[in-house]
Amino acid sequence: MDYACENLLVDVADRIATVTVNRPDKLNALNSDTERELQDVFLALRDDDAVGGIIVTGAGTKAFVAGADIAELSGLGATQGKEFAFQGQTTFTRIAQCPKPVVAAVNGYALGGGCELAIACHLRVASENARFGLPEVQLGLIPGHGGTQRLARIVGLGRALEMALTGRMVAAEEALRWGLVNAVASPDALLDTARELLGQILSKGPLAVQYALEATLRGSDMSLDDGLYMEATLFGMACGTEDMKEGTKAFLEKRKAEFHGR
Ligand code: COA
């Protein structure tokens, strides 16, 4: 599959696609072209059978993504601003709803749209120099790519409000305590840590992973009753797969399962 882009680097190896936002001289700030490319790339990765999971990271050692491109933002009026937010939300929702696991490898500043990109990913691994923040209020703005909605679902209302109202940056260790990231690694070990995490997931039944993702993510927006109903439906679908027959048989025969995603 051809993933040629102007602002993203895409590399596929060992069933893992690494998508690197590549504007290091602007601390990987997301302009509209980069967001459009992210949308297109995630659509293509979803449909690429050679890809089992995705890592998102930023080029260089200083920033994951330092936010939406403030130079672009500064000229927006009310109507364009709403459109801009819709476009970003659509892009990040595509990432959040990707049926394959997506891990953010946060290698520095994850501010504004960068923080929102990280929390649209399913899991997050941070380097020791990572800093998460929603500094939009400092620009007379609010987060517009899902930050006011997704962050509270991960860290709770109090911490999300603190970040959105003060713009304070949260360092990697604090983010780990908050449950905002799943692991912290040294900058040199960051990508390997993300690959290892993804590798653990990819060794499991792919359909089961997909259903677990769907049940957990969709369920967080549903009533408990509706969520439990969906869980039972997806559990039933998992029971209908060859992978489930193989997984349970392998356990009983005391051998490693060989999953084929069927
Ligand atoms: N949009 C556009 N350009 C950005 C950017 C953004 N969000 N963040 C950084 N840049 C650019 C800077 O303008 C600078 O470009 P220049 O060299 O052409 O002047 C370059 O990236 C390097 O950034 P700089 O500010 O010089 O680095 P620093 O180490 O002094 O500070 C930050 C790093 C992250 C603290 C600072 O860049 C910053 O506060 N960025 C904006 C964060 C933000 O508010 N994001 C939310 C946007 S909605």
Residues whose N, C-alpha, C, O or C-beta is under 5 A from the ligand:
A	BS01	COA	D25 K26 L27 A29 A66 G67 A68 D69 I70 A71 Y109 L111 G112 G113 P135
